[in-house]
Amino acid sequence: METQGWFCQGEFSDEGKSGLIEPPDLQQLPYACRAGHANLVVVTDVSRFSRNLALRVEVIAQLQEMGVGIKVIH
């Protein structure tokens, strides 16, 4: 990520968590962004926000309202 000029301030992971519930780390993401710890969220797939479409849209809207960019990389 440093080659893109990005610096990692933290990592939120859903590794090993069920896709049927909101991952605990996802719950912390908006708080970290509000606290100014991030201005860009990088994900490998937009579904990492949530498999629930309504929740995914809500989280992405919250991030955008805070001025936090979203970058999907594969």
C-alpha positions in Angstrom: 0.0 0.0 0.0 2.9 2.3 0.6 3.7 2.2 -3.1 0.3 3.9 -3.7 1.2 6.6 -1.1 -1.2 5.1 1.4 -0.2 4.4 5.1 -2.0 1.8 7.1 -3.3 3.1 10.4 -5.1 -0.1 11.3 -6.7 -3.2 10.0 -10.2 -4.5 10.5 -10.7 -8.1 9.7 -13.7 -10.4 9.3 -11.5 -13.5 9.0 -13.1 -16.6 10.4 -16.4 -14.8 11.2 -19.8 -15.9 10.0 -21.3 -14.1 7.0 -24.7 -14.1 8.7 -23.8 -11.5 11.3 -22.1 -8.2 11.2 -18.4 -8.8 11.9 -17.3 -7.2 15.2 -14.5 -5.3 13.5 -16.9 -3.7 11.1 -18.8 -2.2 14.0 -15.6 -0.4 15.0 -14.8 1.0 11.5 -17.1 4.0 11.6 -15.8 5.0 15.1 -12.2 4.9 13.9 -13.1 7.1 10.9 -15.0 9.6 13.0 -12.0 9.8 15.3 -9.9 10.8 12.3 -7.9 7.7 12.1 -8.6 7.1 8.4 -9.6 9.0 5.4 -9.5 6.0 3.1 -10.8 2.5 3.5 -9.2 -0.2 1.3 -11.1 -3.5 0.9 -10.5 -6.5 -1.3 -14.2 -6.8 -2.2 -17.1 -4.5 -1.4 -18.9 -7.5 0.2 -16.4 -7.3 3.0 -18.4 -4.5 4.5 -21.3 -6.9 4.9 -23.1 -9.6 2.9 -26.4 -7.9 3.9 -26.9 -5.4 1.1 -28.9 -2.9 3.2 -26.2 -2.9 5.9 -23.4 -2.6 3.2 -25.1 0.4 1.7 -25.6 2.0 5.1 -21.9 1.6 6.1 -20.7 2.9 2.7 -23.1 5.9 3.1 -21.8 6.6 6.6 -18.2 6.6 5.4 -19.0 8.9 2.5 -20.8 11.3 4.7 -17.6 11.5 6.8 -15.5 12.2 3.7 -13.9 8.8 3.9 -12.9 7.4 0.5 -13.4 3.7 -0.4 -11.0 1.8 -2.6 -11.7 -1.7 -3.8 -8.6 -3.7 -4.8 -8.4 -7.3 -6.0 
